[in-house]
Amino acid sequence: MDRLKGKVAIVTGSTSGIGVGIAKLFAAEGAKVVVCGRREAKGQAVVDSITSEGGEAFYHFMDITDTNSIDALLKDTVDKYGKIDILVNNAANVALKDGRVDELTLEMWDAIFQSDIRGTFYAIKSVIPYLKDNKGGSIINIGSMASCSGDLGSTAYACAKAGIDKLTEYTALQYGKENIRCNCVRPGLIVTPDNEAHVPQVLKDIFLNNIMVNRYGNPADIANMCVYLASDESEYFTGQIVTVDGGLNAHTTTVGQFKEMKSRTW
């Protein structure tokens, strides 16, 4: 369990959900992990869990919409650990719900873009000089399957996450020759301790009928992919958008219904 031994990793939004899973697995694989988000008590609980298992981590406050807090996070990480090897851009305000184009206000659109792409852009922009000083590193953006195709709502969220896909490619292209890699992981339906009570059973059933494996996703599924992208094993892997969704987006939209009919086609 030393695939990230000697590396320093920042995982934004790691006080809950997928971010917790990434932070804990990174630490188990030998990384020194900076747990960050707005909720200190939850962040410290993650740090305590990591250190109790023999890992190394500390908590740092970060608000993805506040550039000053992003600057402080990067500076304090280098002050403490001497470098940054890995940045996982997981933080986003998923509590900001939106709807159809005609239902959205400009204020709703701007709020979602501020939390879901503006902050990620600024974190990438700001970490680049540190990664250059380090002679390279890995940036991992957490996207969403919402950017894979159209849907009935969440218009602004999907557009912001589609921007994350393109930002990933541009970052990889522009800094690859300096040994800075950038990839994006798009989770499917991930059931976490934080969201499980809020995911209706009818939604779980719809997804499970269309997922090509026999279960929902969990934070470990995303964390395992992130460990590979953060490690030296993936040094020839950059500019990629990887969808970790149990095969949900690998088939036509009618497959779930045909499965119910026990038919292969019409």
NORMO-V146752 format. One line per field, one symbol per residue. ss: DSSP state (H for helix, E for strand, C for the rest). psi: psi as a letter, one per 40 degrees, with the letter a starting at -180 (. if undefined). A space follows every 50 residues. Layout:
ss: ???
psi: ???
This chain:
ss: CCCCCCCEEEEECCCCHHHHHHHHHHHHCCCEEEEEECCHHHHHHHHHHH HHCCCEEEEEECCCCCHHHHHHHHHHHHHHHCCCCEEEECCCCCCCCCCC HHHCCHHHHHHHHHHHHHHHHHHHHHHHHHHHHCCCEEEEEECCHHHCCC CCCCHHHHHHHHHHHHHHHHHHHHHHHHCEEEEEEEECCECCCCCHHHCC HHHHHHHHHHCCCCCCECHHHHHHHHHHHHCHHHCCCCCCEEEECCCCCC CCCCHHHHHHCCCCCC
psi: ffdfheihhhhiffeibdddddddddddeeihhhhiaegddddddddddd ddeeihiiihhhheehddddddddddddddeeihdhhhgdhigeehiabi deehiddddddddddedddddddddddddddddefiahhhhhaiededii ieafddddddddddddddddddddedeffhihihhhiahhhiddedeehi dddddddddeieafiiiiddddddddddddiedfeehifihhhgefedee iieeddddddefidi.
